[in-house]
């Protein structure tokens, strides 16, 4: 899956390489992660033509990455 997004204000594409969502399992779960649930999300940042953009990947702040993860989650859950 690919979504259009921005990194440091620059238009780009985020290509999802891995996504997993563990729904909360409640107190009977074997670990606190399973109890409360969690999401794993990995993606590559590409230029607008869909080519790898390592220079843009380096510009991505923690805030950019969190926002992109949220955008991906919203797309996949709808």
C-alpha positions in Angstrom: 0.0 0.0 0.0 1.2 3.5 -0.7 -0.1 6.9 0.6 0.7 10.4 -0.4 2.1 12.4 2.4 4.7 15.0 3.3 8.1 15.0 5.0 9.4 18.4 6.2 6.7 20.0 4.0 7.9 18.1 0.9 5.3 16.0 -1.0 6.3 12.3 -1.1 4.9 8.7 -0.9 5.1 6.4 2.0 5.1 2.7 0.9 4.0 0.3 3.7 6.4 -2.6 4.0 5.0 -4.2 7.2 1.8 -3.6 9.2 0.4 -5.6 12.1 -2.3 -4.6 14.6 -2.8 -6.7 17.7 -6.3 -5.9 19.2 -6.4 -5.7 23.0 -6.9 -9.2 24.5 -7.8 -8.1 28.0 -6.4 -9.3 31.4 -6.2 -12.9 30.3 -3.4 -12.1 27.8 0.1 -13.5 28.3 1.8 -10.1 28.2 1.0 -6.4 28.8 1.4 -5.7 25.1 -1.2 -8.3 24.2 -3.4 -7.1 27.1 -3.6 -3.5 25.8 -2.9 -4.1 22.1 -0.3 -2.6 19.8 0.5 -1.7 16.2 3.6 -2.4 14.2 4.1 -0.2 11.2 7.1 0.0 8.8 7.3 2.1 5.7 9.8 3.4 3.1 9.7 7.1 2.0 9.8 7.6 -1.8 9.8 10.6 -4.0 6.7 11.6 -5.9 7.6 9.3 -8.8 7.8 6.3 -6.5 11.6 6.1 -6.4 13.6 5.5 -3.1 14.6 8.9 -1.6 17.2 8.3 1.1 17.8 12.1 1.3 14.2 12.6 2.2 14.2 9.6 4.6 17.0 11.4 6.5 15.0 14.6 6.7 12.0 12.8 8.3 11.6 13.9 12.0 10.1 11.8 14.7 6.9 13.9 14.4 6.8 13.2 10.6 7.1 9.5 11.2 4.4 9.4 13.9 2.1 11.4 11.7 2.7 9.1 8.7 2.1 6.0 10.9 -1.2 7.5 12.0 -2.1 8.3 8.4 -1.4 4.7 7.4 -3.4 3.3 10.3 -6.4 5.5 9.4 -6.2 4.3 5.8 -6.0 0.6 6.7 -8.7 0.7 9.3 -11.3 2.4 7.0 
